Amino acid sequence: MSEEDVDIVRKWLWAFDNDADAFRQLTHPEIEWMPFEENHTPSHGVDGAMRIRNGWIDAWAEHRIDVEEMLDGGDDVFASALLTGSGKASGAGVEVRLYGHFKVQEGSVAYVYEHENRDEALKAVGLAE
């Protein structure tokens, strides 16, 4: 089951960047998402997830998400990704590495917590002490 979860998270991350409809379909109706750029304020439901996704994508003239690592944590999934882009308004370049703690429920992503520290994310997923 957990390898399936890793695959679902991988598809969800790809869809975040490439396909709004697939992203919506891979997002659990009761998702809870704590994005780092909103100080980990919880967002709930597909509408909240779409708001986060669209807000992020709309901010960039160009952007790219490269998934660097994915680990099976049993009931949880760890993923690290490098986000690069240039701002639509400012043209300023950005390079941010995030570490995600994911939970999958009923074949879709139901929980996301974005960590800025790899060790904290691994600990949250149960892969480190």
HUPE-V491717 format. One line per field, one symbol per residue. ss: DSSP state (A for helix, B for strand, O for the rest). Layout:
BEGIN
ss: ???
END
This chain:
BEGIN
ss: OAAAAAAAAAAAAAAAAAOAAAAAAOBBBBBBBBOAAAOOOBBBAAAAAAAAAAAAAAOBBBBBBBBBBBBBOOOBBBBBBBBBBBBOOOOOBBBBBBBBBBBBBOOBBBBBBBBOOAAAAAAAAOOOO
END
